[in-house]
Amino acid sequence: MNSAQHLLRSQRDLLLSLTLDHPAPLLRWLRDAEVLSPAHYLSLLERSPSNAVAQAMEMVCATEESSQRFLQVLSEVQDYYCRDLQLWVERHCREGVSKPAPEPLKVEEKKPKGFAKLFKGKSKGFTLTTEANAKEQLKPSRSLKLANLRVPISAHKTTLLKRTEQLKCYSEGEGVASNSASHIEIRYTDLFVTEDDDFVDSSKHEYFDLASRRARIYVHQACQRIRPCHLLDPQGKSGRPPKRVKVKGIAGIGKSVAVQRLVYEWAIGKNMREFKCIFDLRFRELNLIEAPLSLFELLGERFRYLKEALPDLFNSPISLLFILDGLDEFKFTLDWNSPDKNIDFRSKVPVSELMVALIKGSLLPEASVILTTRPSTEAPKRFFQRCCVVLGFEEDQVKEYTTKFYKDGKVAEKVYDYILNNDSLFVLSFIPLYCYIICTAMAEFFSSENPDVGDSKSLDLNPPRTVSEVYFCYLFTAIKHHALRGSAERSTPRSEVLSLAKQQLTKLGKLAYENLLQKKIMFSRADLEKYDVTPADLQSTFLCQILQPVKEETVEMFSFFHLTVQEHLASLYCAINLFSQEDIIQALDLWCFGLRPPSSTAAPLKNTDINMDQLESLQMFTRFFFGMLRARLAGQLDGLEVSPMEQGDGIPTRLGLWFQEQFKDMELKNHASLNLLHCLMEFHMKEATSLAAPEIKKLCLFKMKLSVVDCAAMHYVLQFSRHKLQELNLGYSNIGNRGLKRLLPILHRCESLYLRYNCLDRQAAILESGVLKSNECQVKKLFMCGNNLGPDGVLELWNALEHNTTVEELYLDITGITERGTENIVHCLSKNKALKTLTIVGNDIGEVGRARLRELEKCRPGLRIIANFVDDLGLLQAYLDWVEEIRADRDQMDSVKNADALQSVLRGLQVAEEQVETGENTEKAKELKKNILELLESSTNLTGGRHVM
């Protein structure tokens, strides 16, 4: 018998011709069998199919061992290929297998080309190892029962592979930013997915809801991370896999790409192999269906090559997985409360009822379903055994994505470092689509053709620092590469480039703005024509980069490929179509507070129809507007302006007075206050900020779940005010050490500083100690409760307080203080004459620590120390109120490590019980203990046996 190596060399050209049509399965299985290295595998994916297979064959034929493994892999993946290859495998790889050859199976789509006659007398057969033969004999796909499914399932997998193996990359031009390696295995970067608490404020902009969620759980790493391929893994006490899974996430977060990767992995035979068949359906496609139909008809039409096999597949529903992508795009109303109908896969019902039945499980209850949707779309949690939320990238994935985006590794490293050191870009980059926009925008500045950052002739700008600048750079890049089709050189003046695209940008901006006010994000051909936007132009100009056609079967809809792109173009349209100070003020009153403008000739103020409940959804747009207004005042929009701005020099001052009025006269909500701070940062003009900042006397952002870029906005504005801030309340905001460090330059001016439950640790205590040691420190009340400062962090605080003359009240409840954390408390605080109140309850300081506190009380008779819960009735009541607040607000329970905090309180109450037996305080303490135990028990039940962390 000839060797495998000789066989492959002699049959090389034939095998190439049989596999080059679709080499992906063969290459992937060769990689997983370690015949190809991961690096070599990825390099082959970038080549043409014929070149990739030829290169792989050349490597395989190098040794007998790799040749044998190649033949084993070829036997395993033969179903992906034509009948001629299967016959080749039967002849050359299975001669030693004692079982009859299967009868030829008919493939309707393609007739065999007759390669079988070429095999006669060519070579002797090659026998697989005994182990490989055993595996082949045991394969369920070889059983008689599934023989009729082999061809249609193989056709289905091949179709899905061809549809999912390429990631859709928006055109990036011909420069270094472009990357032809768009194969899903090259570009795909895994996502941060975790369990979902299913709470959402639908009036809030999706980006801010996501930022809140990330701030709530990301800092303290207390959440369970779920890889998308493990969504259907067994969970909880039952150990059974969930049948219905909901995955939600904002636009651009990567839901559809994650689903695409799931389908790809199944189709290539490497994941979810427990499913015989996967049906992926997109709600965009389902919008086409007007007449009632059955599930059998729907799938038979969508997957025509499976039509004959569907009855057999439905006989085993447990082996079926339905992936329903994009519920938020479904135009039909879903009635979740309607009684379940007794229907089967042949029952004809409206498509909306069909989807509800499939999701609820009244139709094919044994089948599995994965549903993706945006947070604002209702899909009741009670119908799902698992609910997950996609939170985008983690820091390591941002680096991975950046590395994959650029062909030049040095460029990738420069861009990543720039992102890492810029708070605004750093926070944005966790959203995959934002990361794409940032990388595209940055290419102009960090390319090998432009080594000197800041000397970009094409943009006449420095690398972007704010969100507005990032989007403007991205837009400009799109214009250069598409509107001008690469004809513009790097030296082409920016104004000339913009003027060439002026007409298209104006039309597109008007479309974006007027529909943004109505929260409309999908457009028909008629909608485009209403704004004189010609659909045909979308394929020939830069608009294909901005406005994405959504074409499924016979429907044709258009959308901006992300909501923020629509918001940015809308802001650009407004910035070049508001011509006076009065126009700008009226527009801001409308967007921020819903105040309708009097008659105005400015286009953005005509026919304005806005819902007051939607104001928060305009916050990102408003920030973009200030960035674009600044660009206009700086002359960066020359070429787009219709007419010059009236009294342009006085606009910063006039806007400063407008901000001043908001902070002075109005009781602003937390979100509104934070948005104004961001607007000032995007505007980035000293004349405006220096007028507004001194009017901020108190800033309460309690429970706002702030990101580091929010802290950057606070710092940017408050640095322009030199007076003391009466109160800065950041309790339950989860700012973490990085956020605290960003605020450090202004903290010494805060009379009352609330930093409770912010995921701070020893490093934060060191930072705060520096504030307390400052000669400029004006802090009188400092709340650090619920942060894990630990003994080392608290020792730093005692040292800082030794010579501090301002702090009168210090609250350190539940901060992880141990006996060691009290070592220097007597020495330091006995010298401090300003401190009047110290609370230290919920800490395990031991008997030695309590003895030191008693000694301190003797040294400082004017200092009130509260170390036990029963010492103060008001404190007990405050904790009772806190427990009730958590009970009523599960979001708060999830936001910080309250389960740990409650356990600390319980331990403190236990110590108090041993010391005090009777009295009103004792009764309150017992009530508090009872309520905490009930709360912990309820949280355990809600989370399937684990405490909420």
PARORO-216627 format. One record per residue (C-alpha): residue in one letter; x, y, z. Coordinates in steps of 0.25 Angstrom, whole numbers, padded with zeros to 4 digits, always signed. Layout:
N
AXYZ ...
***
This chain:
949
M+0000+0000+0000 N+0005+0014-0004 S+0008+0024+0007 A-0001+0035+0010 Q+0009+0045+0006 H+0011+0039-0008 L-0004+0038-0010 L-0006+0053-0007 R+0005+0057-0016 S+0000+0048-0028 Q-0014+0053-0026 R-0011+0068-0022 D-0017+0075-0034 L-0030+0067-0034 L-0032+0070-0019 L-0029+0084-0022 S-0040+0085-0032 L-0050+0078-0023 T-0047+0087-0011 L-0044+0101-0016 D-0058+0105-0018 H-0060+0106-0003 P-0047+0103+0005 A-0051+0108+0019 P-0056+0095+0025 L-0044+0088+0021 L-0034+0099+0026 R-0041+0101+0039 W-0041+0086+0042 L-0027+0085+0038 R-0023+0096+0048 D-0031+0089+0060 A-0024+0076+0056 E-0011+0084+0058 V-0007+0081+0044 L-0007+0096+0041 S-0002+0106+0052 P-0012+0117+0056 A-0003+0127+0050 H-0001+0120+0037 Y-0016+0117+0036 L-0020+0132+0038 S-0010+0135+0027 L-0017+0125+0017 L-0030+0132+0020 E-0025+0144+0014 R-0021+0137+0001 S-0030+0133-0011 P-0036+0120-0009 S-0028+0113-0020 N-0015+0119-0014 A-0019+0115+0001 V-0022+0101-0003 A-0009+0100-0011 Q-0001+0105+0001 A-0008+0096+0011 M-0005+0084+0002 E+0009+0088+0000 M+0011+0088+0016 V+0003+0075+0018 C+0011+0067+0008 A+0024+0070+0015 T+0023+0058+0025 E+0016+0045+0025 E+0010+0048+0039 S+0003+0061+0034 S-0001+0054+0021 Q-0009+0044+0029 R-0015+0054+0038 F-0019+0062+0025 L-0027+0049+0020 Q-0034+0047+0034 V-0038+0062+0033 L-0043+0061+0019 S-0051+0049+0023 E-0058+0057+0034 V-0061+0069+0025 Q-0065+0062+0012 D-0080+0065+0014 Y-0076+0080+0011 Y-0071+0076-0003 C-0077+0070-0016 R-0080+0056-0018 D-0068+0053-0026 L-0059+0057-0014 Q-0068+0047-0005 L-0065+0036-0015 W-0050+0039-0015 V-0051+0038+0000 E-0058+0025-0001 R-0048+0019-0010 H-0035+0024-0004 C-0038+0025+0011 R-0048+0014+0014 E-0043+0002+0007 G-0040-0004+0021 V-0054-0001+0027 S-0063-0014+0027 K-0076-0007+0023 P-0084-0006+0010 A-0082+0007+0003 P-0094+0016+0003 E-0103+0018-0009 P-0100+0030-0017 L-0109+0042-0012 K-0115+0051-0022 V-0112+0066-0021 E-0122+0074-0028 E-0115+0087-0029 K-0102+0081-0037 K-0100+0068-0044 P-0086+0061-0042 K-0076+0065-0053 G-0071+0050-0055 F-0058+0051-0047 A-0060+0037-0043 K-0055+0031-0056 L-0042+0038-0053 F-0039+0029-0041 K-0038+0016-0049 G-0024+0010-0047 K-0018+0022-0042 S-0014+0018-0028 K-0016+0008-0018 G-0025+0011-0006 F-0020+0017+0007 T-0025+0011+0020 L-0029+0020+0032 T-0024+0016+0046 T-0033+0007+0054 E-0037+0019+0063 A-0041+0028+0051 N-0049+0016+0045 A-0057+0014+0059 K-0060+0029+0059 E-0066+0028+0045 Q-0074+0016+0048 L-0080+0023+0060 K-0084+0036+0053 P-0099+0038+0054 S-0098+0045+0040 R-0095+0031+0034 S-0107+0025+0041 L-0119+0020+0032 K-0128+0029+0040 L-0121+0042+0036 A-0117+0037+0022 N-0128+0046+0015 L-0123+0058+0023 R-0109+0057+0019 V-0109+0065+0006 P-0119+0076+0010 I-0112+0078+0024 S-0098+0079+0016 A-0104+0089+0006 H-0110+0097+0018 K-0096+0097+0025 T-0089+0101+0012 T-0099+0112+0010 L-0098+0118+0024 L-0083+0117+0023 K-0082+0125+0011 R-0092+0135+0017 T-0085+0137+0030 E-0070+0135+0027 Q-0068+0150+0023 L-0070+0161+0033 K-0077+0173+0027 C-0066+0184+0028 Y-0070+0198+0023 S-0061+0202+0012 E-0048+0208+0018 G-0042+0213+0005 E-0028+0210+0000 G-0019+0215+0011 V-0013+0208+0022 A-0026+0208+0029 S-0032+0198+0019 N-0031+0184+0023 S-0036+0173+0012 A-0035+0162+0023 S-0049+0163+0026 H-0051+0148+0029 I-0058+0146+0042 E-0047+0138+0048 I-0037+0149+0045 R-0045+0161+0050 Y-0055+0156+0060 T-0052+0160+0074 D-0060+0153+0086 L-0070+0161+0094 F-0073+0164+0108 V-0086+0157+0111 T-0092+0155+0125 E-0105+0152+0132 D-0116+0163+0131 D-0124+0169+0142 D-0134+0174+0131 F-0135+0188+0136 V-0135+0199+0126 D-0139+0214+0125 S-0145+0214+0111 S-0145+0230+0111 K-0130+0229+0112 H-0120+0230+0101 E-0115+0215+0098 Y-0100+0219+0100 F-0103+0225+0114 D-0111+0213+0118 L-0099+0204+0114 A-0089+0214+0121 S-0097+0213+0134 R-0098+0197+0133 R-0083+0196+0130 A-0080+0206+0142 R-0089+0198+0151 I-0082+0184+0149 Y-0069+0186+0142 V-0061+0193+0152 H-0062+0182+0163 Q-0062+0170+0153 A-0073+0164+0161 C-0081+0159+0149 Q-0081+0146+0142 R-0075+0146+0128 I-0082+0138+0117 R-0075+0135+0104 P-0086+0136+0093 C-0083+0121+0089 H-0087+0117+0103 L-0101+0124+0103 L-0108+0110+0103 D-0099+0104+0114 P-0106+0097+0126 Q-0108+0107+0137 G-0113+0107+0152 K-0117+0096+0161 S-0125+0088+0150 G-0112+0087+0141 R-0121+0087+0129 P-0118+0096+0117 P-0127+0108+0115 K-0137+0106+0104 R-0140+0121+0102 V-0129+0132+0103 K-0130+0147+0101 V-0118+0155+0097 K-0120+0170+0098 G-0110+0181+0095 I-0110+0195+0088 A-0108+0198+0074 G-0093+0195+0069 I-0090+0187+0082 G-0088+0174+0073 K-0100+0166+0075 S-0102+0162+0061 V-0087+0159+0059 A-0087+0150+0071 V-0099+0143+0065 Q-0092+0142+0052 R-0080+0136+0058 L-0089+0126+0065 V-0095+0121+0052 Y-0082+0121+0046 E-0076+0112+0057 W-0088+0102+0056 A-0087+0102+0041 I-0073+0099+0041 G-0075+0088+0051 K-0068+0093+0063 N-0078+0098+0072 M-0093+0095+0077 R-0091+0081+0070 E-0103+0076+0079 F-0112+0083+0069 K-0115+0076+0056 C-0120+0089+0049 I-0119+0104+0052 F-0129+0113+0046 D-0125+0128+0046 L-0136+0138+0043 R-0135+0153+0043 F-0147+0161+0047 R-0144+0171+0035 E-0147+0159+0026 L-0159+0156+0034 N-0165+0170+0031 L-0167+0165+0017 I-0178+0155+0021 E-0192+0161+0021 A-0201+0148+0019 P-0202+0137+0030 L-0193+0126+0028 S-0188+0113+0035 L-0174+0111+0041 F-0172+0100+0031 E-0175+0110+0019 L-0166+0121+0025 L-0154+0112+0027 G-0157+0104+0013 E-0157+0118+0006 R-0145+0123+0014 F-0137+0111+0013 R-0142+0104+0000 Y-0132+0093+0000 L-0137+0088+0013 K-0152+0088+0009 E-0152+0073+0007 A-0144+0070+0020 L-0153+0079+0029 P-0163+0068+0033 D-0152+0059+0038 L-0145+0071+0045 F-0158+0075+0052 N-0159+0060+0057 S-0147+0063+0066 P-0149+0078+0071 I-0139+0076+0082 S-0128+0076+0072 L-0133+0090+0066 L-0128+0104+0069 F-0135+0116+0064 I-0127+0129+0064 L-0136+0141+0063 D-0128+0154+0061 G-0132+0168+0063 L-0146+0168+0069 D-0145+0183+0070 E-0146+0184+0055 F-0159+0176+0054 K-0170+0185+0049 F-0182+0177+0054 T-0188+0178+0068 L-0185+0166+0077 D-0196+0162+0087 W-0189+0156+0099 N-0201+0154+0107 S-0210+0147+0098 P-0214+0133+0101 D-0206+0122+0095 K-0212+0116+0083 N-0211+0101+0080 I-0203+0102+0067 D-0192+0093+0061 F-0182+0095+0050 R-0193+0094+0039 S-0203+0104+0045 K-0204+0117+0037 V-0204+0129+0046 P-0199+0144+0044 V-0184+0145+0045 S-0185+0153+0058 E-0193+0141+0065 L-0183+0131+0059 M-0171+0138+0066 V-0178+0140+0079 A-0182+0125+0079 L-0168+0121+0076 I-0162+0130+0086 K-0172+0127+0097 G-0170+0112+0094 S-0185+0109+0091 L-0179+0105+0077 L-0168+0095+0077 P-0165+0096+0092 E-0154+0086+0092 A-0146+0094+0081 S-0136+0105+0086 V-0137+0119+0083 I-0127+0131+0084 L-0133+0145+0082 T-0126+0158+0080 T-0131+0171+0082 R-0128+0185+0087 P-0131+0189+0101 S-0143+0198+0098 T-0151+0187+0091 E-0161+0179+0100 A-0158+0164+0101 P-0163+0159+0115 K-0153+0153+0124 R-0163+0142+0128 F-0162+0135+0115 F-0147+0133+0116 Q-0138+0124+0124 R-0126+0132+0122 C-0125+0147+0119 C-0112+0153+0115 V-0107+0167+0112 V-0095+0170+0103 L-0086+0181+0108 G-0076+0182+0097 F-0061+0180+0098 E-0052+0180+0110 E-0039+0187+0110 D-0031+0175+0105 Q-0041+0173+0094 V-0040+0188+0090 K-0025+0185+0088 E-0028+0172+0080 Y-0038+0179+0071 T-0028+0191+0068 T-0017+0181+0065 K-0026+0174+0055 F-0031+0186+0049 Y-0018+0191+0044 K-0008+0184+0035 D+0003+0192+0041 G+0006+0187+0055 K+0013+0200+0059 V+0001+0208+0054 A-0008+0199+0063 E+0001+0201+0075 K+0001+0216+0073 V-0014+0217+0072 Y-0016+0208+0084 D-0007+0216+0093 Y-0014+0229+0088 I-0028+0223+0092 L-0023+0218+0105 N-0018+0232+0109 N-0031+0239+0105 D-0042+0238+0114 S-0053+0241+0104 L-0048+0231+0093 F-0044+0221+0104 V-0059+0220+0108 L-0064+0220+0094 S-0055+0209+0090 F-0062+0198+0098 I-0074+0199+0088 P-0069+0191+0075 L-0075+0200+0065 Y-0069+0213+0072 C-0056+0206+0072 Y-0057+0204+0057 I-0060+0219+0055 I-0048+0223+0064 C-0039+0214+0057 T-0043+0219+0043 A-0042+0234+0048 M-0028+0231+0054 A-0023+0226+0041 E-0021+0240+0036 F-0011+0243+0047 F-0003+0231+0051 S-0001+0225+0037 S+0013+0222+0033 E+0012+0233+0022 N+0009+0243+0033 P+0019+0240+0044 D+0018+0254+0051 V+0005+0254+0059 G-0001+0267+0058 D+0004+0271+0044 S-0007+0265+0036 K-0009+0274+0024 S-0022+0266+0020 L-0030+0270+0032 D-0022+0282+0037 L-0026+0277+0051 N-0018+0271+0062 P-0022+0256+0066 P-0037+0256+0071 R-0038+0258+0086 T-0054+0259+0088 V-0065+0250+0083 S-0069+0261+0073 E-0055+0262+0067 V-0054+0247+0065 Y-0067+0247+0057 F-0063+0259+0049 C-0050+0252+0045 Y-0057+0240+0042 L-0067+0247+0033 F-0055+0255+0026 T-0048+0241+0024 A-0061+0236+0017 I-0062+0248+0008 K-0048+0247+0003 H-0049+0232+0000 H-0063+0232-0006 A-0068+0245-0010 L-0054+0248-0017 R-0051+0234-0020 G-0037+0236-0015 S-0034+0248-0025 A-0031+0257-0013 E-0017+0257-0009 R-0013+0259+0005 S-0009+0273+0002 T-0023+0277-0004 P-0029+0288+0005 R-0039+0283+0015 S-0049+0294+0011 E-0048+0289-0004 V-0051+0275+0000 L-0063+0279+0008 S-0069+0288-0003 L-0069+0276-0012 A-0078+0269-0003 K-0086+0281+0002 Q-0099+0277-0006 Q-0099+0263-0001 L-0096+0266+0013 T-0107+0277+0014 K-0118+0267+0009 L-0113+0256+0017 G-0112+0265+0030 K-0126+0270+0028 L-0131+0255+0027 A-0123+0251+0039 Y-0128+0263+0048 E-0143+0264+0044 N-0144+0249+0046 L-0136+0249+0059 L-0146+0258+0066 Q-0156+0247+0062 K-0147+0236+0067 K-0148+0230+0053 I-0136+0222+0049 M-0141+0213+0037 F-0144+0220+0023 S-0151+0215+0011 R-0147+0219-0003 A-0159+0229-0003 D-0153+0235+0010 L-0140+0238+0003 E-0146+0244-0009 K-0154+0253+0000 Y-0140+0259+0004 D-0135+0258-0010 V-0125+0247-0006 T-0124+0238-0018 P-0122+0224-0014 A-0113+0221-0027 D-0103+0231-0021 L-0101+0222-0009 Q-0093+0212-0017 S-0084+0223-0024 T-0081+0233-0013 F-0077+0234+0001 L-0091+0232+0005 C-0089+0217+0005 Q-0080+0219+0017 I-0091+0227+0024 L-0104+0222+0020 Q-0105+0207+0019 P-0115+0200+0010 V-0123+0189+0017 K-0127+0180+0006 E-0133+0166+0009 E-0140+0159-0002 T-0150+0169-0008 V-0150+0179+0003 E-0141+0191+0002 M-0139+0200+0014 F-0128+0210+0018 S-0122+0214+0031 F-0110+0221+0036 F-0101+0209+0040 H-0101+0214+0055 L-0110+0224+0062 T-0098+0233+0066 V-0095+0235+0052 Q-0109+0240+0049 E-0107+0249+0061 H-0094+0254+0057 L-0099+0258+0043 A-0111+0264+0049 S-0102+0273+0058 L-0094+0277+0046 Y-0106+0281+0038 C-0111+0290+0050 A-0097+0296+0052 I-0096+0301+0038 N-0111+0305+0037 L-0112+0313+0050 F-0108+0327+0047 S-0109+0336+0059 Q-0108+0335+0074 E-0123+0336+0076 D-0125+0324+0067 I-0115+0316+0075 I-0121+0319+0088 Q-0135+0316+0083 A-0130+0302+0078 L-0123+0299+0091 D-0136+0302+0099 L-0143+0293+0089 W-0133+0281+0090 C-0130+0282+0105 F-0143+0286+0111 G-0154+0285+0100 L-0157+0300+0099 R-0163+0302+0086 P-0156+0314+0078 P-0164+0326+0073 S-0164+0328+0058 S-0151+0327+0052 T-0145+0326+0038 A-0134+0316+0042 A-0137+0303+0035 P-0134+0294+0048 L-0145+0302+0056 K-0156+0301+0045 N-0167+0291+0047 T-0161+0285+0060 D-0169+0274+0066 I-0162+0268+0078 N-0167+0259+0089 M-0164+0264+0103 D-0162+0250+0108 Q-0151+0248+0097 L-0142+0260+0102 E-0132+0250+0109 S-0130+0243+0096 L-0125+0256+0089 Q-0113+0257+0099 M-0102+0251+0090 F-0107+0260+0078 T-0107+0272+0087 R-0092+0269+0090 F-0089+0267+0076 F-0095+0280+0073 F-0086+0288+0082 G-0074+0281+0076 M-0078+0284+0062 L-0081+0299+0066 R-0067+0300+0071 A-0062+0294+0058 R-0070+0305+0051 L-0065+0316+0059 A-0051+0311+0057 G-0053+0311+0042 Q-0052+0296+0041 L-0065+0295+0033 D-0061+0305+0023 G-0067+0300+0010 L-0080+0295+0016 E-0085+0309+0021 V-0098+0314+0014 S-0095+0328+0019 P-0086+0334+0030 M-0090+0334+0045 E-0095+0347+0050 Q-0087+0353+0062 G-0079+0340+0062 D-0068+0346+0072 G-0079+0348+0082 I-0085+0334+0082 P-0076+0328+0093 T-0079+0339+0103 R-0094+0338+0100 L-0094+0323+0101 G-0086+0324+0114 L-0097+0333+0120 W-0108+0323+0115 F-0101+0312+0123 Q-0100+0321+0135 E-0115+0323+0135 Q-0117+0308+0135 F-0108+0306+0147 K-0113+0318+0154 D-0128+0318+0152 M-0133+0304+0150 E-0134+0291+0158 L-0127+0282+0148 K-0128+0267+0149 N-0116+0259+0150 H-0116+0255+0135 A-0118+0269+0131 S-0107+0275+0139 L-0097+0264+0134 N-0101+0267+0120 L-0098+0282+0121 L-0084+0278+0127 H-0082+0270+0115 C-0087+0280+0105 L-0077+0290+0111 M-0066+0280+0110 E-0069+0278+0095 F-0070+0293+0092 H-0056+0294+0099 M-0056+0309+0099 K-0051+0316+0111 E-0060+0329+0110 A-0072+0320+0111 T-0067+0311+0122 S-0061+0322+0131 L-0075+0329+0132 A-0083+0316+0135 A-0074+0309+0145 P-0075+0319+0156 E-0090+0317+0157 I-0089+0302+0160 K-0090+0303+0176 K-0095+0288+0177 L-0094+0276+0168 C-0102+0264+0172 L-0100+0252+0163 F-0104+0242+0173 K-0106+0228+0167 M-0103+0233+0153 K-0093+0221+0150 L-0082+0230+0144 S-0071+0227+0134 V-0057+0232+0134 V-0061+0242+0123 D-0072+0247+0132 C-0062+0250+0142 A-0053+0257+0132 A-0065+0266+0128 M-0067+0270+0143 H-0052+0273+0144 Y-0052+0281+0131 V-0063+0290+0136 L-0060+0291+0150 Q-0046+0295+0148 F-0050+0309+0143 S-0057+0312+0157 R-0048+0316+0168 H-0058+0317+0179 K-0061+0305+0188 L-0072+0295+0184 Q-0082+0293+0195 E-0085+0279+0192 L-0081+0269+0182 N-0089+0256+0183 L-0084+0244+0175 G-0090+0233+0184 Y-0093+0220+0177 S-0087+0225+0164 N-0076+0214+0163 I-0065+0224+0158 G-0054+0215+0163 N-0040+0219+0165 R-0038+0224+0151 G-0050+0233+0152 L-0045+0238+0165 K-0031+0241+0160 R-0038+0249+0148 L-0045+0258+0159 L-0033+0259+0168 P-0029+0274+0164 I-0043+0279+0169 L-0046+0270+0181 H-0039+0279+0191 R-0050+0290+0188 C-0062+0282+0192 E-0067+0285+0206 S-0076+0272+0206 L-0070+0261+0198 Y-0079+0248+0196 L-0071+0236+0191 R-0079+0225+0197 Y-0080+0212+0190 N-0071+0215+0178 C-0062+0203+0177 L-0050+0210+0183 D-0038+0203+0189 R-0025+0206+0196 Q-0020+0214+0184 A-0032+0223+0185 A-0029+0225+0200 I-0015+0229+0196 L-0021+0239+0186 E-0031+0245+0196 S-0020+0246+0207 G-0012+0255+0198 V-0025+0264+0197 L-0026+0264+0212 K-0011+0268+0213 S-0012+0280+0204 N-0011+0294+0209 E-0023+0298+0200 C-0032+0287+0206 Q-0046+0292+0209 V-0053+0278+0211 K-0061+0278+0224 K-0070+0265+0222 L-0064+0253+0216 F-0072+0241+0213 M-0064+0228+0209 C-0074+0217+0214 G-0075+0204+0206 N-0062+0205+0199 N-0051+0194+0201 L-0040+0203+0207 G-0035+0192+0216 P-0025+0194+0227 D-0014+0200+0219 G-0023+0210+0212 V-0029+0215+0226 L-0015+0216+0232 E-0012+0226+0221 L-0024+0234+0224 W-0021+0235+0239 N-0007+0240+0235 A-0013+0251+0226 L-0023+0255+0237 E-0012+0257+0248 H-0009+0271+0243 N-0022+0274+0235 T-0030+0286+0241 T-0043+0285+0232 V-0050+0272+0233 E-0061+0271+0244 E-0068+0259+0240 L-0062+0246+0235 Y-0071+0234+0231 L-0063+0220+0229 D-0074+0210+0231 I-0072+0197+0224 T-0058+0200+0218 G-0051+0187+0222 I-0043+0193+0234 T-0037+0182+0243 E-0030+0183+0256 R-0017+0186+0249 G-0024+0198+0242 T-0025+0205+0256 E-0010+0204+0260 N-0008+0219+0258 I-0022+0224+0260 V-0019+0229+0275 H-0005+0236+0271 C-0011+0243+0259 L-0025+0247+0263 S-0021+0251+0277 K-0013+0263+0270 N-0025+0266+0261 K-0034+0277+0267 A-0044+0279+0256 L-0050+0265+0255 K-0064+0265+0263 T-0070+0252+0257 L-0064+0239+0253 T-0073+0227+0249 I-0066+0213+0248 V-0077+0203+0249 G-0078+0190+0241 N-0063+0188+0242 D-0056+0176+0249 I-0046+0184+0257 G-0046+0173+0269 E-0045+0176+0284 V-0031+0182+0282 G-0037+0192+0272 R-0049+0195+0281 A-0039+0198+0293 R-0031+0208+0284 L-0044+0215+0281 R-0047+0216+0296 E-0033+0222+0298 L-0035+0232+0287 E-0049+0236+0293 K-0041+0240+0306 C-0030+0248+0298 R-0041+0255+0290 P-0053+0257+0298 G-0059+0266+0288 L-0059+0255+0277 R-0071+0246+0276 I-0068+0232+0271 I-0079+0223+0267 A-0073+0209+0266 N-0085+0200+0269 F-0099+0201+0262 V-0106+0202+0275 D-0098+0214+0279 D-0107+0223+0271 L-0122+0222+0268 G-0121+0232+0256 L-0110+0223+0250 L-0119+0210+0252 Q-0131+0217+0245 A-0122+0222+0234 Y-0118+0207+0231 L-0132+0203+0232 D-0136+0213+0221 W-0124+0208+0213 V-0128+0194+0214 E-0142+0198+0209 E-0136+0206+0198 I-0129+0194+0193 R-0141+0185+0194 A-0149+0194+0186 D-0138+0196+0175 R-0131+0184+0171 D-0122+0192+0162 Q-0116+0198+0174 M-0114+0184+0179 D-0106+0180+0167 S-0099+0193+0166 V-0089+0191+0177 K-0085+0180+0186 N-0097+0182+0195 A-0097+0167+0198 D-0084+0168+0205 A-0087+0181+0211 L-0100+0175+0217 Q-0092+0163+0223 S-0082+0173+0229 V-0094+0180+0236 L-0099+0167+0241 R-0086+0164+0247 G-0086+0178+0254 L-0100+0175+0259 Q-0095+0162+0265 V-0084+0169+0273 A-0094+0180+0277 E-0104+0169+0283 E-0093+0163+0291 Q-0091+0177+0298 V-0105+0183+0299 E-0117+0175+0303 T-0129+0184+0305 G-0134+0198+0300 E-0140+0205+0288 N-0127+0204+0281 T-0126+0189+0283 E-0140+0187+0277 K-0136+0195+0265 A-0124+0187+0263 K-0132+0174+0264 E-0141+0180+0253 L-0130+0183+0244 K-0124+0170+0246 K-0137+0163+0242 N-0139+0172+0230 I-0125+0169+0225 L-0126+0154+0226 E-0139+0155+0218 L-0133+0163+0207 L-0121+0154+0206 E-0130+0142+0205 S-0139+0149+0194 S-0126+0153+0186 T-0121+0138+0187 N-0134+0133+0182 L-0134+0143+0170 T-0120+0139+0166 G-0122+0124+0166 G-0114+0121+0179 R-0103+0132+0179 H-0103+0145+0186 V-0104+0157+0177 M-0090+0164+0177 
***
